Amino acid sequence: MVAIVTATAVYFLFPYQPDQPPQTNDTGSTQSGIQQVVNANNEFAFDFYSEINKEEEGNIFYSPYSISAALAMTYEGAKGQTADEMKSVFHFPDSDILRPNFASIYNNINKKGKDYKLSTGNALWAQQDYQFLPDYLATVEKYYGGKAANLDFIGESEKSRQTINSFIEQQTNDKIKDLIPPGVLNAYTRLVLTNAIYFKGTWVKQFDKSDTRDQDFTTISGQKVKTPMMQLTGDDAEFNYAETDDIQILEMPYDGEDLSMLVLLPKENNLEAIEASLTNEKLSEWKNMLSEQRVDIYVPKFKFETKYFMVETLNNMGMPTAFTDSADFSGMDGTQSLLIQNVIHQAFVEVNEEGTEAAAATAVVVGIESVGPRIPVFRADHPFIFIIQEKGTGNILFMGRVADPSQQ
């Protein structure tokens, strides 16, 4: 009996049951409108790849849809320069196009009777005694399915964090855990906007596990590592395929034929050139070249997770105002006291002989600036640059960087 009461209490805190996302109102949606929203999402996808690729040397994986969904709900409360910058970064069309067509895409993702598992859900987590504008809450619920639940960030920020993370975990089949780390939510948090998306599909043409062999894989640094390489050859190995002088493009469909994986394989050591040319237009050009043909396939099995704290990335992409005291989210609460404190994105992917499982979640943390003086903390526990100068003139005599103080 205690277990039943506890479970009920948790669900009561949730805006809806995690496996039952609400429908949205897509009245007024059109094919051209849907395409505009899709193009916006894809443009952001490539912009984001380009930005994180500047610093990330290892694996990259993220859901542009999840990020766009969470920030679209946030954008609904933005005004002035804050809204203009967000609209530019995410390529959002005007609201009369964005809302019904985002709703239609969301409803299609959540449609029933699929040959694969695909679902998404949005939610708002609001400080229980903070007054948000009814129009804002109604708009987000109507077009994004973002129902609101009340939490107590001021008195119980850790419990609130655990509630949100539990909801995300259930939405993503336990693949996205601890999306929001300890300490991110605090007494100044007023709203957390979340999106989660989950996918599991099997290949139309599955790989035979007995054919998988450890083979060499050359990493981005040129190092060779052994990895389980799946293979599919023979007369039934027909796929959509194309190639140019620089790249090979392969499309592998999932059961139901609604979804597929595109693999863009640079020829020789040409990854950087391909990455530099990645745009929505270029992808469309490559996809138009695809035709079904016999092709021997060798694809590695892989499984990894990623996590991005996106404030600096989004700032660099062109929306700095949202994170400062100049932010205007008066569309949320009628004041100009709110700003984005954090944007967190976490993703998981596993590709094997049977198919693919992938999940991602995004949290946008909105709060007020802390009142009173902030006590700075200077903790030099990571690499830093130092300068020895003449104080009066500022003349630099010595300059260096400490990357590893244990080295002599």
C-alpha positions in Angstrom: 0.0 0.0 0.0 2.8 2.4 0.8 4.4 1.8 -2.6 1.1 2.5 -4.4 0.7 5.8 -2.4 4.2 6.8 -3.2 3.8 6.2 -6.9 0.6 8.1 -7.0 2.2 11.0 -5.2 5.0 11.2 -7.8 2.5 11.1 -10.7 0.5 13.9 -9.0 3.6 16.1 -9.2 3.9 15.4 -13.0 2.0 17.5 -15.5 0.8 14.2 -17.2 1.8 10.6 -17.2 5.2 10.4 -19.0 4.0 7.8 -21.5 0.8 9.8 -22.4 1.8 13.1 -23.9 -1.2 15.4 -24.6 -2.4 16.2 -28.1 -1.8 19.7 -29.4 -4.0 22.0 -31.5 -2.7 21.9 -35.1 -5.6 23.6 -36.7 -4.4 25.7 -39.5 -1.4 23.6 -40.2 -0.4 23.2 -43.9 2.2 21.2 -45.8 4.1 24.4 -46.7 4.0 25.5 -43.1 5.3 22.2 -41.9 8.1 22.4 -44.4 9.0 25.9 -43.1 9.3 24.5 -39.5 11.2 21.5 -40.7 13.6 23.7 -42.6 14.1 25.9 -39.5 14.9 22.8 -37.4 17.4 21.5 -40.0 19.1 24.9 -40.4 19.6 25.0 -36.7 20.9 21.4 -36.7 23.7 22.2 -39.0 24.5 25.6 -37.3 24.7 23.8 -34.0 27.0 21.0 -35.4 29.3 23.7 -36.9 29.5 25.4 -33.5 30.1 22.5 -31.2 32.5 21.0 -33.8 34.9 23.9 -33.1 35.7 22.6 -29.7 34.6 18.9 -29.7 37.2 16.5 -31.0 35.3 13.3 -30.1 31.9 11.9 -30.7 29.0 14.3 -31.3 25.3 13.4 -30.9 22.3 15.6 -30.2 18.6 16.1 -31.1 18.0 19.4 -32.9 14.3 18.7 -32.5 14.5 18.5 -28.7 16.6 21.6 -28.4 14.3 23.5 -30.8 11.2 22.4 -29.0 12.4 23.5 -25.6 13.6 26.8 -26.9 10.4 27.4 -28.9 8.4 27.2 -25.7 10.9 29.7 -24.2 10.7 31.9 -27.2 6.9 32.2 -26.8 7.6 34.3 -23.7 10.4 36.4 -25.2 10.0 40.0 -26.4 12.0 42.6 -28.2 15.7 42.0 -28.9 15.6 38.8 -26.9 12.9 37.4 -29.2 14.7 38.7 -32.3 17.9 36.9 -31.4 16.2 33.6 -30.6 14.2 33.7 -33.8 17.4 34.2 -35.8 19.4 31.5 -34.1 16.5 28.9 -34.5 15.3 30.2 -37.8 11.7 30.3 -36.4 9.1 31.5 -38.9 6.4 33.9 -37.7 4.2 32.7 -34.8 1.1 32.1 -37.0 3.2 29.6 -38.9 5.4 28.2 -36.1 2.6 27.3 -33.7 0.1 25.2 -35.7 2.9 23.5 -37.7 5.1 22.7 -34.7 1.9 21.2 -33.2 1.4 19.1 -36.3 4.9 17.8 -36.3 4.6 17.0 -32.6 1.3 15.1 -33.1 2.8 13.2 -36.0 5.8 12.1 -33.9 3.3 10.8 -31.2 0.9 9.1 -33.6 -0.3 5.6 -32.7 0.1 2.4 -34.7 3.7 2.7 -35.7 6.1 -0.1 -36.5 8.7 1.6 -34.3 8.7 3.5 -31.0 8.8 7.2 -31.3 7.5 9.7 -28.8 8.1 13.2 -27.6 6.8 15.3 -24.7 7.1 18.8 -23.4 6.5 20.2 -19.9 6.7 23.3 -17.8 7.8 23.2 -14.2 6.8 26.4 -12.5 7.6 27.9 -9.1 4.4 27.2 -7.1 3.8 30.8 -5.9 5.1 32.7 -8.9 2.5 34.4 -11.2 2.9 33.5 -14.8 0.6 35.0 -17.4 -2.3 32.7 -18.2 -2.0 33.5 -21.9 1.6 32.2 -21.9 0.8 29.0 -20.2 -2.3 28.4 -22.4 -0.3 29.0 -25.6 2.5 26.6 -24.6 0.0 23.9 -23.7 -2.2 24.4 -26.8 0.6 24.3 -29.4 3.4 22.5 -27.7 1.7 20.1 -25.3 3.7 21.8 -22.5 1.4 21.3 -19.6 2.5 22.9 -16.3 3.2 21.4 -12.9 4.0 23.4 -9.8 7.2 22.7 -7.8 9.0 24.5 -5.0 12.4 25.6 -6.3 12.8 28.1 -3.4 12.2 25.6 -0.5 12.9 22.3 -2.1 15.2 22.8 -5.1 16.8 19.3 -4.8 13.4 17.5 -4.6 12.2 19.6 -7.6 15.3 18.5 -9.5 14.7 14.9 -8.8 11.1 15.1 -9.8 12.0 16.7 -13.2 14.8 14.1 -13.8 12.4 11.2 -12.9 9.9 12.5 -15.4 12.5 12.7 -18.2 13.9 9.3 -17.3 10.5 7.7 -17.7 9.9 9.6 -21.0 13.1 8.2 -22.4 12.9 4.6 -21.3 15.5 5.2 -18.7 18.1 6.3 -21.2 18.4 10.0 -20.1 19.2 10.0 -16.4 20.1 13.0 -14.2 19.5 15.5 -17.0 19.7 18.4 -14.5 22.8 18.0 -12.3 22.8 18.9 -8.6 23.2 22.6 -7.9 21.7 23.8 -11.2 18.3 24.6 -9.7 18.2 27.1 -6.8 16.1 29.6 -4.9 16.2 31.9 -7.9 14.8 29.4 -10.4 11.2 30.2 -11.4 10.6 28.0 -14.5 12.1 24.9 -16.1 11.0 24.0 -19.6 11.7 20.4 -20.8 11.5 18.3 -23.9 12.2 14.6 -24.2 12.3 12.5 -27.3 12.7 8.7 -27.6 13.1 6.4 -30.6 13.6 2.7 -31.0 13.4 1.1 -34.4 14.6 -2.1 -36.2 16.2 -2.1 -39.6 14.1 -3.3 -42.5 17.2 -5.3 -43.4 18.9 -6.4 -40.2 22.5 -7.4 -39.9 23.4 -11.0 -39.0 25.2 -11.0 -35.6 27.4 -14.0 -36.8 28.8 -11.8 -39.6 30.0 -9.1 -37.2 33.8 -9.1 -36.9 36.3 -6.9 -35.1 38.0 -4.7 -37.7 40.2 -1.6 -37.7 38.6 1.8 -37.5 40.7 4.9 -38.1 39.7 7.6 -35.6 39.6 11.3 -36.3 43.2 11.6 -35.0 44.4 8.9 -37.4 44.7 6.2 -34.7 43.6 2.7 -35.6 41.3 1.0 -33.1 39.5 -2.4 -33.2 35.7 -2.2 -33.3 32.8 -4.6 -34.0 32.0 -4.1 -37.7 28.6 -5.2 -38.9 28.3 -6.3 -42.5 25.5 -6.8 -45.0 26.4 -8.2 -48.4 24.7 -10.4 -51.0 21.9 -10.1 -53.4 19.4 -8.7 -50.9 21.7 -5.8 -49.9 19.9 -3.2 -51.9 19.8 0.3 -50.4 19.4 3.9 -51.5 22.9 5.0 -52.3 24.9 7.7 -54.0 28.4 8.9 -54.3 30.4 11.9 -55.5 34.2 12.5 -55.8 34.2 13.4 -52.1 31.5 11.4 -50.3 29.4 8.2 -50.2 25.8 8.5 -49.0 23.8 5.5 -47.7 20.2 5.4 -46.5 19.2 2.5 -44.2 15.4 2.4 -43.5 13.7 1.3 -40.3 10.6 -0.9 -40.1 7.6 1.1 -41.3 9.7 3.0 -43.8 8.8 6.3 -42.1 12.3 6.8 -40.7 15.8 6.0 -41.9 19.4 6.6 -41.0 21.5 8.6 -43.5 25.2 7.8 -43.3 27.5 10.4 -44.8 30.9 8.8 -45.4 33.7 11.1 -46.6 36.2 9.5 -49.0 39.7 9.2 -47.8 40.6 11.8 -45.1 38.1 14.4 -46.2 35.9 14.8 -43.1 36.7 18.5 -42.5 35.8 19.5 -46.0 32.5 17.6 -45.8 31.7 19.2 -42.4 32.5 22.6 -43.8 30.0 22.1 -46.6 27.1 20.7 -44.5 24.0 22.7 -45.0 20.3 21.9 -45.4 20.6 22.6 -49.1 23.6 20.4 -49.5 21.8 17.5 -47.7 18.8 17.9 -50.0 21.2 17.8 -53.0 22.7 14.6 -51.8 19.4 13.0 -50.9 18.1 13.8 -54.5 21.0 11.7 -55.9 20.0 8.6 -54.0 18.8 5.5 -56.0 18.3 1.9 -55.0 21.2 -0.3 -55.9 23.3 -3.2 -54.6 25.9 -2.2 -52.2 28.1 -4.1 -49.7 27.7 -2.4 -46.3 30.2 -2.4 -43.4 29.0 -0.3 -40.4 30.4 -0.3 -36.9 28.3 -1.0 -33.9 28.4 2.0 -31.5 26.9 3.2 -28.3 27.6 6.5 -26.4 26.1 9.4 -24.5 26.7 13.1 -24.8 25.9 16.1 -22.6 26.1 19.8 -23.6 25.7 22.8 -21.4 24.6 25.2 -24.1 24.6 28.8 -22.7 28.0 29.7 -24.3 27.2 27.8 -27.5 23.9 29.6 -28.0 25.5 32.9 -27.0 28.2 32.4 -29.7 25.5 31.5 -32.2 23.8 34.9 -31.8 21.4 35.0 -28.8 23.4 36.6 -26.0 20.7 38.8 -24.5 18.6 35.9 -23.2 21.3 35.1 -20.6 21.8 38.6 -19.2 19.9 41.1 -17.1 18.8 42.8 -20.4 16.7 39.7 -21.2 13.0 40.4 -21.9 10.8 37.4 -21.1 7.9 39.7 -20.1 5.6 37.4 -22.3 5.9 34.9 -19.5 5.2 37.0 -16.4 4.6 40.6 -17.4 7.9 41.7 -15.9 11.5 41.9 -17.2 13.0 40.1 -14.2 13.5 36.7 -15.9 16.5 35.4 -17.8 17.8 32.0 -18.9 20.1 30.6 -16.3 21.0 27.4 -18.1 20.3 25.2 -21.1 21.2 21.5 -20.8 21.0 18.9 -23.5 21.7 15.2 -23.1 21.5 12.4 -25.6 22.0 8.7 -26.0 22.4 6.4 -29.0 23.0 2.7 -29.6 23.3 1.2 -33.1 23.6 -2.6 -33.5 22.6 -5.4 -35.8 18.8 -5.1 -34.9 18.4 -1.4 -35.2 18.8 1.8 -33.3 17.7 3.2 -29.9 18.1 6.9 -29.3 16.9 9.4 -26.7 17.5 13.0 -25.9 16.2 15.6 -23.5 16.6 19.4 -23.1 16.0 21.6 -20.1 15.8 25.4 -20.2 16.2 26.9 -16.7 14.7 30.3 -16.3 15.1 32.4 -13.2 15.6 35.8 -11.6 18.9 37.4 -10.8 20.0 36.9 -7.3 19.5 39.9 -5.0 22.4 41.3 -2.9 26.1 41.2 -3.6 27.6 38.1 -5.2 30.7 36.8 -3.5 33.2 35.8 -6.2 35.1 32.6 -6.0 38.5 32.3 -7.6 39.5 28.7 -7.8 42.4 28.1 -10.1 41.8 24.3 -10.5 41.9 24.3 -14.2 44.3 25.7 -16.9 45.0 29.4 -16.8 47.1 32.1 -18.4 49.4 34.3 -16.3 51.1 37.6 -16.9 54.0 39.4 -15.1 53.7 43.1 -15.9 54.9 46.5 -14.8 52.0 47.7 -12.8 52.3 51.4 -13.6 52.6 51.0 -17.4 51.0 47.7 -17.9 54.1 46.5 -19.8 54.1 42.7 -20.0 57.4 41.2 -19.0 56.4 37.6 -18.9 53.3 35.7 -20.0 52.5 32.0 -19.8 49.9 29.3 -19.4 49.6 26.7 -16.6 48.1 23.6 -18.1 49.5 21.0 -15.6 51.1 22.4 -12.4 52.4 18.9 -11.6 54.8 19.0 -14.5 58.3 20.4 -13.9 
